[in-house]
Amino acid sequence: MMRIIPAIDIIDGKCVRLSKGDYGTKKIYNENPLEVAKEFEAHGIQYLHLVDLDGAKRGHIVNYKVLEQIASKTTLKIDFGGGLKSDDNLHIAFESGASQITGGSIAVKNSDVFTKWIETYGADKIILGADADNKKVAISGWQEDSGHDLIPFIKGYQEKGILYIICTDISKDGMLQGPSFELYEEILSTTKGAKLIASGGISKFDELPRLKELGCEGTIIGKAIYEQRISLKQLENFILENS
C-alpha cells in the first residue's frame, strides 16, 4: 500500500503553490486551507502534508494556527514542516496537532538537535526532509546548497534511526512534468529499509502506480490536484483498490 498524501502549502494563512520553491511564483488556490483539507477527507484521504512556507522563510514556525484548525476539525494525520529549528518549535507543532514533523534545514545545520528529536520522539514521528537539486541536498526553503550529497546524507541518518524520508527533486517541483523515477529508484536500491515518500512533479494519475511499483511508501501530490490534472475521485478509487 502506498499512502496518498495531498499537500497544502501555506503563506499568510492561505493555500498556495510555488514552482521550484520560488516565492515569486506564488499562486493562491484557496483562502481557506481547512476547506481544502475537509474536501480531501471527504474523498477517503487520511493523510496531509502541511508546509508552513512563511516559517521556512523566517526560520521559525508561523502558521501553527492553520495546523491547529485542520487537526482539530478533521481526522487527517498531518505531517508538518517549514521553519522547525528548535525544541520550542517542535513542541508547538505537536501541541497543535501534528502527527509527524519534517525537518530539512535543521538536519543539515544542527544534526545534534535533529538526532535528539529522533531519539526523544521516535522514528515514527520524525521525517527527514532530503530535498535534492542535482543530487545535492538543498536547504533554507531551497535557497541554499548544503554541500551534502543526497544518498550518503540519507544513509547517515538511517544509521541514526530515521525511517521516513521525503525527497523532492526541486527541478521537478510544481512543474507538472512527472516525478524523478530514476532518482527514487536509486535511493530505494541503495538505502535498504527506507520509507521513501516521493514528492515533486506528479502530473497525472498514471504516475502513481509506477511510484508504488518502485516501492515508495507514500507520494505527495500538490499542484496536480489543484490544477485538476488528477481528480480527488481518482485518488479515492486508488486508495480503495489498494487498501
C-alpha positions as MATLAB code, in Angstrom:
seq = 'MMRIIPAIDIIDGKCVRLSKGDYGTKKIYNENPLEVAKEFEAHGIQYLHLVDLDGAKRGHIVNYKVLEQIASKTTLKIDFGGGLKSDDNLHIAFESGASQITGGSIAVKNSDVFTKWIETYGADKIILGADADNKKVAISGWQEDSGHDLIPFIKGYQEKGILYIICTDISKDGMLQGPSFELYEEILSTTKGAKLIASGGISKFDELPRLKELGCEGTIIGKAIYEQRISLKQLENFILENS';
ca = [
       0.000    0.000    0.000;
       1.383    3.393   -0.988;
      -0.026    6.298    1.006;
      -1.581    9.188   -0.919;
      -0.600   12.458    0.769;
      -2.010   15.695   -0.669;
      -0.043   18.856    0.087;
      -1.235   22.168    1.439;
       1.380   24.910    1.390;
       0.607   27.974    3.494;
       1.545   31.624    3.010;
      -0.327   34.269    5.030;
      -2.783   31.586    6.153;
      -3.775   30.795    2.541;
      -3.395   27.662    0.440;
      -0.779   28.346   -2.278;
       1.611   26.557   -4.630;
       5.052   27.595   -5.830;
       7.165   26.419   -8.766;
      10.652   25.110   -7.888;
      10.284   26.697   -4.454;
      10.340   30.227   -5.904;
       8.186   32.534   -3.745;
       7.835   34.854   -6.736;
       5.741   32.183   -8.493;
       3.138   32.035   -5.701;
      -0.375   31.156   -6.830;
      -3.236   31.259   -4.312;
      -5.673   28.355   -4.721;
      -7.885   28.839   -1.694;
      -8.164   31.411    1.084;
      -9.346   28.688    3.466;
      -6.982   25.697    3.954;
      -9.487   23.961    6.249;
     -11.996   23.878    3.398;
      -9.382   22.163    1.199;
      -8.473   19.668    3.939;
     -12.127   18.764    4.502;
     -12.551   18.083    0.794;
      -9.569   15.705    0.889;
     -11.063   13.952    3.907;
     -14.440   13.598    2.171;
     -12.722   11.582   -0.589;
     -11.266    8.991    1.774;
      -7.846   10.600    2.088;
      -6.283   10.039    5.510;
      -3.013   11.961    5.293;
      -1.899   15.543    4.711;
       1.467   17.187    4.099;
       1.199   20.717    5.521;
       4.038   23.158    4.856;
       4.474   26.495    6.577;
       6.204   28.452    3.799;
       6.285   31.601    5.934;
       8.023   29.532    8.605;
      10.516   28.117    6.107;
      11.456   31.652    5.068;
      11.651   33.115    8.584;
      13.289   30.182   10.319;
      10.589   29.573   12.930;
       7.041   28.214   12.998;
       4.455   30.815   11.870;
       1.219   29.183   10.672;
       0.617   26.836   13.605;
      -2.977   28.103   13.918;
      -3.760   26.622   10.495;
      -2.306   23.307   11.679;
      -4.367   23.507   14.864;
      -7.564   24.224   12.938;
      -7.127   21.359   10.439;
      -6.020   18.890   13.136;
      -8.973   19.710   15.397;
     -11.640   19.763   12.671;
     -10.609   16.770   10.525;
      -9.295   13.269   11.197;
      -6.336   13.743    8.823;
      -2.938   12.573   10.029;
      -0.756   15.613    9.359;
       2.951   15.789    8.759;
       4.048   19.373    9.284;
       7.177   21.158    8.118;
       8.621   24.584    7.485;
      10.806   26.550    9.879;
      11.121   23.926   12.608;
      14.504   24.877   14.041;
      14.177   24.489   17.821;
      12.721   22.288   20.558;
      10.129   25.016   21.174;
       9.028   24.963   17.508;
       8.723   21.195   17.629;
       6.682   21.345   20.820;
       4.297   23.883   19.235;
       3.861   21.664   16.142;
       2.981   18.558   18.160;
       0.802   20.534   20.578;
      -1.047   21.996   17.571;
      -1.905   18.517   16.309;
       0.889   17.314   14.000;
       1.205   13.514   13.816;
       4.698   13.832   12.354;
       7.103   16.660   11.621;
       9.522   17.067    8.747;
      12.976   18.522    9.360;
      15.148   19.606    6.452;
      17.474   22.536    7.171;
      17.763   21.561   10.851;
      19.016   18.087    9.839;
      21.907   19.741    7.987;
      22.658   22.747   10.176;
      22.114   21.220   13.598;
      22.483   17.474   13.344;
      22.747   17.045   17.129;
      19.326   18.632   17.720;
      17.663   16.664   14.893;
      19.205   13.393   16.115;
      17.931   14.168   19.616;
      14.418   14.628   18.176;
      14.596   11.130   16.616;
      15.727    9.676   19.947;
      13.152   11.618   22.010;
      10.043   11.333   19.856;
      10.820    8.128   17.951;
      11.369    7.338   14.287;
       7.615    7.205   13.610;
       7.252   10.905   14.476;
      10.232   12.474   12.718;
      10.647   12.644    8.935;
      13.894   13.572    7.212;
      13.322   16.197    4.528;
      16.037   15.396    1.990;
      15.292   17.700   -0.926;
      17.642   17.486   -3.861;
      18.994   19.740   -6.554;
      21.163   17.680   -8.904;
      21.574   15.051   -6.134;
      22.805   17.674   -3.653;
      20.746   18.407   -0.530;
      19.170   21.874   -0.677;
      18.028   23.726    2.442;
      16.589   27.040    3.701;
      13.498   26.923    1.516;
      15.734   25.543   -1.258;
      17.663   28.794   -1.422;
      20.912   27.198   -0.225;
      23.058   24.239   -1.342;
      24.142   22.353    1.778;
      27.136   20.734    0.058;
      25.874   17.278    1.102;
      25.439   14.507   -1.447;
      21.885   13.178   -1.208;
      22.336    9.418   -0.772;
      25.208    9.499    1.782;
      23.166   12.108    3.696;
      20.149    9.766    3.847;
      22.324    6.790    4.803;
      23.928    8.800    7.601;
      20.539    9.460    9.144;
      19.426    5.871    8.655;
      22.327    4.938   10.936;
      20.840    7.351   13.497;
      17.458    5.632   13.302;
      15.496    7.618   10.699;
      12.819    5.641    8.840;
      10.743    8.162    6.866;
      12.319   10.300    4.158;
      10.568   12.874    1.985;
      12.608   13.553   -1.140;
      11.635   16.341   -3.525;
      13.574   16.801   -6.741;
      13.495   20.603   -6.802;
      13.841   20.796  -10.578;
      10.526   18.934  -10.842;
       8.546   20.628   -8.087;
       5.403   22.377   -9.288;
       6.363   21.879  -12.932;
       3.809   19.125  -13.714;
       6.374   17.274  -15.831;
       6.478   13.976  -13.942;
       8.437   12.841  -10.877;
      12.073   11.690  -10.688;
      11.544    7.954  -11.086;
      15.257    7.302  -11.650;
      16.267    9.215   -8.527;
      13.743    7.354   -6.360;
      14.815    4.020   -7.807;
      18.439    4.840   -6.959;
      17.551    5.879   -3.400;
      15.461    2.743   -2.784;
      18.098    0.409   -4.222;
      20.928    1.904   -2.147;
      19.173    2.688    1.164;
      17.625   -0.526    2.400;
      14.529   -0.211    4.560;
      13.896    3.459    3.805;
      10.254    4.532    3.876;
      10.577    6.879    0.922;
       7.896    9.479    0.248;
       8.141   10.793   -3.309;
       7.418   14.473   -3.809;
       7.536   16.906   -6.694;
       6.451   16.794  -10.309;
       3.446   14.473  -10.076;
       1.425   15.430  -13.144;
      -1.004   12.606  -13.960;
      -2.668    9.640  -12.341;
      -0.676    7.005  -14.291;
       2.485    8.007  -12.405;
       1.080    6.774   -9.089;
       1.121    3.020   -9.875;
       4.709    3.416  -11.136;
       5.804    5.005   -7.862;
       4.020    2.231   -5.954;
       5.795   -0.381   -8.078;
       9.168    1.220   -7.321;
       8.473    0.736   -3.617;
       7.687    4.276   -2.488;
       5.945    4.262    0.899;
       3.970    7.374    0.019;
       3.646   10.126   -2.519;
       2.901   13.804   -2.002;
       0.646   15.408   -4.604;
       0.161   19.158   -4.851;
      -0.330   21.172   -7.984;
      -1.716   18.226   -9.995;
      -4.738   18.223   -7.664;
      -5.174   21.999   -7.668;
      -4.843   22.217  -11.449;
      -7.279   19.283  -11.796;
      -4.796   17.037  -13.590;
      -5.657   14.354  -11.013;
      -9.162   14.243   -9.570;
      -9.964   13.512   -5.951;
     -12.279   10.754   -7.224;
      -9.298    9.067   -8.927;
      -7.363    9.237   -5.673;
     -10.344    7.875   -3.747;
     -10.568    4.906   -6.114;
      -6.798    4.294   -5.940;
      -6.972    4.210   -2.121;
      -9.948    1.808   -2.165;
      -8.340   -0.512   -4.724;
      -5.057   -0.649   -2.800;
      -6.387   -0.940    0.729;
];
